Structure formats: C-alpha cells, structure tokens
C-alpha cells in the first residue's frame, strides 16, 4: 500500500516502518512532533512530500527500526519488554560509556564543558523518564492488558486516568528533544573536526547513534504504545474495582 500524504507525520511513521530511515535521514521530526500534518513536516524540513513518499515506497523496512515483531501487531507486553531492554542497555552501557568518553576527551585537554553539561542534563532527564515508565506506566498497562484478556477487574490507581502519566511522559519527550537539539548544535551535527582525536571521533559517533535510537524509542512510545494504551483503557468490558479513589 502506498503511504498517504494526508496522514500526520506520526501516523505515517507508525504505519510504515520503512519511513523511519528516510525521515531520520532528512531530519524530519516523526517522534516528538507527531501531530503535525505530514506535508507541513516535509515543508519545514525543506523537502517535498512527494519525494519523501517516493523514497518510502522504494525503501524496505530496516529490521533495526522495529521490534522483533511488528510493533502495531505484537502484544503490549512484548512491546514494553522491547522498550525496557533499551532502557537497560542505555542505563548500563550507552550512557556511562558516553560519559566516560567525555572524561577522556577533557583529560586530554579538549574543552567540551558546554557539551558535557548538556549531556549531563539529558542523562538525568532520561533516567528519571525511564524510572517513571518502569515504576508507574508500564505496570499499569500490563495489568490492564491482562485484565482485558481474562475478563477480570483492575484496581483503581492513585494517578487517576492513564492520560495523566502519559501526558507527563510526553512533556519529558519534548524536553529531551530540546536537549538533543542542543547536543547536535554543540557538535555541528556531529561533524568531527579534521584535527580531532580518535576519542572525539568515537564520542561524536556514539552520541549520533544514541540520538537515532532515542528518536526511534520516542516514536514507538508516542505513535504506537500510548495510542494503543489509551484505546485499551476505553474497552467497554474493562471493569475497575469498586474502591475509593480516582477512576482509572
């Protein structure tokens, strides 16, 4: 099926995994600006919707762009597991490794204090965001999915509607996007100076790779997970336990 120019940029990205590589390459924001009409997003990026659609139609989906199974078809439990796997990789490997590279660059005499401060703020934002998802939203979603499947009931939650934590996480994504913009500006789009050391080259490469992974991660949450969660929470068969407290 040919991609539809009438979709929002987020709808296009969710429906056509092959679009992700094309959009990323053209610096078209399909993750945090998901509700923008596709044609407007292309215009802002200085390209035409027709050209992007032609590229998407010709491009096979990169297996790295989606979870092991199609994100829109797999269970929420499998999608959440995929997201948590990325969290653990970032927390245990990628973020500490980039911080270590920055220390090595500074110890060699290269002054990167603004870059290091921006990364420190981003790392703090990401860590808090991931804790909120894993401790608040994800357990609630899994409980709802299992209740719908079994016809059981779910307890009321202190945070009320699922829209509340989702709205907070969407605000997190907006702040993270601004911090990624700052990192990209400070590195001139991760373009390595000709006289840069190998450590600087490695640092810029790791930042660029992590940013692309973060864009995909945000896309899977904003364009796939969150809409599916809110649709699931509106299931007419979903029963909430009759206890005091705000309604789910």
Secondary structure, DSSP 8 states (H G I E B T S, - for coil): ----TTSBHHHHHHH-TTHHHHHHHTT---SSSTTSBHHHHHHHTTS-HHHHHHHHHH----GGGS-SS-TTTS-HHHHHHHHHHHHHHIIIIIHHHHHHHHHHHHHTT---HHHHHHHHHHHHHHHHHHHHIIIIIHHHHHHHHHHHHHT-EE---TT-SHHHHHHHHHHHHHHHHHHHHHHHHHTTTT---TT--HHHHHHHHHHHHHHHHHHHHHHIIIIIIHHHHHHHHT-TT-EE-S-SS---
